[in-house]
Amino acid sequence: MIQAQNKKKYSQEVKKRIQESFLSQEIIQSYSEGIGYPVTVKLIAEAEESYQGTYNSEKEFSEAYLIEIGLADNIPCWLFYCLDFESVWMELRHDYFYIQKDDLKHFFRHL
């Protein structure tokens, strides 16, 4: 729901699209500010397409990503957790970025 205290004025079309989105207004606004473009219907669609989730750290995102792509299924569990997930992030950061809001990081894929 659109917060009443939000000083941003959106068109009715944008307000409706925000309400329909699976992303919160806070994440949409953070995405908008992070990439430097105003909130539009098109920007909301881009944010939804590129959104990867909210994580506490780059390490946590990297670990979840490798599990999601099935890498954890192909190597022994003990070896998987020996990986340096911070180094993995250094490679992933070319295709993904995050926007930090408070203590959480919202991760997005570059489109």
Buried (B, 14 or more C-beta within 10 A) or exposed (E): EEEEEEEEEBEEEBBEBBEEBEBBBBBBBBBBEBBEEEBBBEBBEBBBEBBBBBBEBBBBBBBBBBEEEEBBEEEEEEEBEEBEBEEBBEEBBEEBBBBEBEEBBBBBEEE
